[in-house]
Amino acid sequence: MPQRLKGKVALVTGASRGIGRAIAVALGAEGATVVLSGRSVPDLKTTSQQVSAAGGAAEVVPAELEDEASIRNLVAETNRRCGRLDILVNNAGITHSAPLAETTTEDLDRCWAINARAPFILCRETLPLLKQAERGYIVNIASVVSVKGYPLQSAYTASKHALRGMSMSLAEELRGSNVRVHVICPGGVDTELVSRVRPDIEKADLIGPEEIAELVVYLVTHQGNAVLDELHVRRATSSPWFVS
Ligand SMILES: NC(=O)c1ccc[n+]([C@@H]2O[C@H](COP(=O)([O-])OP(=O)(O)OC[C@H]3O[C@@H](n4cnc5c(N)ncnc54)[C@H](OP(=O)(O)O)[C@@H]3O)[C@@H](O)[C@H]2O)c1
């Protein structure tokens, strides 16, 4: 099978583990050069080895997404090393699980900074590069809580609603241009994050991170005029999305 992303450059945040690592490896398997970002350099290096083993190339660019200067440096470094950008995957995220009354302003600010503010800044700072691509893609990894409300997750839910809202607006703003904006809203995926907030879900019932990665690859390789703006992805044992 020919590699469909040969010559393309993708930037994946939260690539040090979990869903981001799976996305990076899947894009690498299609021949992309993947800029891997996160804070843990040893973990990013592990992802880098996996991307190379899959047939792609990797550049490790650590960043602290709470810090705008660090985000700007990530984009500048991507441009300096790769000279182009075709795909931005805003995947990094944190959760916070507590009753609203026990959620501090700092907890809220941290969720907001990483889950909504950083993707906003990354979209803004990468758009000039994405507009130069033949086709540019922004894939925002939102959540089931971008659409629904789960108890004990008010800060996380608010930030993920914001991410989805920003994506809706930007998708409309960029309609007809070469840049498409996609949102993926997964339910429980088998990562460290879900094991912290939903230890009640059996591991065997969770979605595999590589299943989310497959969807990203589909979105950024699909040729033609059909566009899937938003993907709602649930665990097979959970209620279908159209049942409220
Ligand atoms: N797992 C699920 O069930 C699930 C469901 C729906 C949506 N999601 C979403 O999917 C995305 C990935 O989640 P995951 O389950 O793979 O989580 P995870 O295993 O906890 O990984 C989170 C990633 O985000 C990075 N990150 C966290 N804080 C950061 C910061 N301040 N600066 C830079 N990077 C930071 C982490 O890297 P470092 O620690 O190296 O910085 C890590 O690579 C998140 O947006 C999450 O909300 C997950």
The ligand as an SDF file (V2000), in Angstrom:
LIG
                    3D

 48 52  0  0  0  0  0  0  0  0999 V2000
   -9.3270    8.7710   27.3350 N   0  0  0  0  0  0  0  0  0  0  0  0
  -10.6020    9.0850   27.1440 C   0  0  0  0  0  0  0  0  0  0  0  0
  -11.5150    8.3610   27.5680 O   0  0  0  0  0  0  0  0  0  0  0  0
  -10.9820   10.3190   26.3750 C   0  0  0  0  0  0  0  0  0  0  0  0
  -12.3220   10.4540   25.9780 C   0  0  0  0  0  0  0  0  0  0  0  0
  -12.7030   11.5920   25.2740 C   0  0  0  0  0  0  0  0  0  0  0  0
  -11.7660   12.5420   24.9560 C   0  0  0  0  0  0  0  0  0  0  0  0
  -10.4730   12.3960   25.3490 N   0  0  0  0  0  0  0  0  0  0  0  0
   -9.5270   13.4460   24.9970 C   0  0  0  0  0  0  0  0  0  0  0  0
   -8.4720   12.8930   24.2590 O   0  0  0  0  0  0  0  0  0  0  0  0
   -7.2890   13.6650   24.4550 C   0  0  0  0  0  0  0  0  0  0  0  0
   -6.1370   12.7340   24.8300 C   0  0  0  0  0  0  0  0  0  0  0  0
   -6.4860   12.0830   26.0330 O   0  0  0  0  0  0  0  0  0  0  0  0
   -5.7500   10.7780   26.5840 P   0  0  0  0  0  0  0  0  0  0  0  0
   -6.8070    9.9260   27.1340 O   0  0  0  0  0  0  0  0  0  0  0  0
   -4.8110   10.2340   25.5830 O   0  0  0  0  0  0  0  0  0  0  0  0
   -4.9770   11.4430   27.8330 O   0  0  0  0  0  0  0  0  0  0  0  0
   -3.5840   11.1280   28.5300 P   0  0  0  0  0  0  0  0  0  0  0  0
   -3.1830    9.7150   28.3130 O   0  0  0  0  0  0  0  0  0  0  0  0
   -3.6920   11.6520   29.9110 O   0  0  0  0  0  0  0  0  0  0  0  0
   -2.5770   12.0690   27.6780 O   0  0  0  0  0  0  0  0  0  0  0  0
   -2.7040   13.4660   27.7570 C   0  0  0  0  0  0  0  0  0  0  0  0
   -1.6320   14.1000   26.9080 C   0  0  0  0  0  0  0  0  0  0  0  0
   -1.7280   15.5350   27.0430 O   0  0  0  0  0  0  0  0  0  0  0  0
   -0.4410   16.0510   27.3540 C   0  0  0  0  0  0  0  0  0  0  0  0
   -0.5320   17.2050   28.2410 N   0  0  0  0  0  0  0  0  0  0  0  0
   -1.2260   17.2920   29.4040 C   0  0  0  0  0  0  0  0  0  0  0  0
   -1.0190   18.4850   29.9840 N   0  0  0  0  0  0  0  0  0  0  0  0
   -0.1700   19.1740   29.1710 C   0  0  0  0  0  0  0  0  0  0  0  0
    0.4220   20.4630   29.2500 C   0  0  0  0  0  0  0  0  0  0  0  0
    0.1960   21.2880   30.2800 N   0  0  0  0  0  0  0  0  0  0  0  0
    1.2380   20.8560   28.2470 N   0  0  0  0  0  0  0  0  0  0  0  0
    1.5010   20.0170   27.2130 C   0  0  0  0  0  0  0  0  0  0  0  0
    0.9570   18.7870   27.0830 N   0  0  0  0  0  0  0  0  0  0  0  0
    0.1420   18.3660   28.0630 C   0  0  0  0  0  0  0  0  0  0  0  0
    0.2880   14.9000   28.0580 C   0  0  0  0  0  0  0  0  0  0  0  0
    1.6840   15.0160   27.8580 O   0  0  0  0  0  0  0  0  0  0  0  0
    2.7530   15.2990   29.0290 P   0  0  0  0  0  0  0  0  0  0  0  0
    2.2430   14.6900   30.2930 O   0  0  0  0  0  0  0  0  0  0  0  0
    4.0050   14.6850   28.4890 O   0  0  0  0  0  0  0  0  0  0  0  0
    2.8070   16.7850   29.0500 O   0  0  0  0  0  0  0  0  0  0  0  0
   -0.2400   13.6790   27.3060 C   0  0  0  0  0  0  0  0  0  0  0  0
    0.5250   13.4220   26.1550 O   0  0  0  0  0  0  0  0  0  0  0  0
   -7.6270   14.6910   25.5420 C   0  0  0  0  0  0  0  0  0  0  0  0
   -7.9480   15.9300   24.9370 O   0  0  0  0  0  0  0  0  0  0  0  0
   -8.8640   14.1040   26.1980 C   0  0  0  0  0  0  0  0  0  0  0  0
   -9.6840   15.0900   26.7810 O   0  0  0  0  0  0  0  0  0  0  0  0
  -10.0570   11.2960   26.0450 C   0  0  0  0  0  0  0  0  0  0  0  0
  1  2  1  0
  2  3  2  0
  2  4  1  0
  4  5  1  0
  4 48  2  0
  5  6  2  0
  6  7  1  0
  7  8  2  0
  8  9  1  0
  8 48  1  0
  9 10  1  0
  9 46  1  0
 10 11  1  0
 11 12  1  0
 11 44  1  0
 12 13  1  0
 13 14  1  0
 14 15  2  0
 14 16  1  0
 14 17  1  0
 17 18  1  0
 18 19  2  0
 18 20  1  0
 18 21  1  0
 21 22  1  0
 22 23  1  0
 23 24  1  0
 23 42  1  0
 24 25  1  0
 25 26  1  0
 25 36  1  0
 26 27  1  0
 26 35  1  0
 27 28  2  0
 28 29  1  0
 29 30  1  0
 29 35  2  0
 30 31  1  0
 30 32  2  0
 32 33  1  0
 33 34  2  0
 34 35  1  0
 36 37  1  0
 36 42  1  0
 37 38  1  0
 38 39  2  0
 38 40  1  0
 38 41  1  0
 42 43  1  0
 44 45  1  0
 44 46  1  0
 46 47  1  0
M  CHG  2   8   1  16  -1
M  END
$$$$
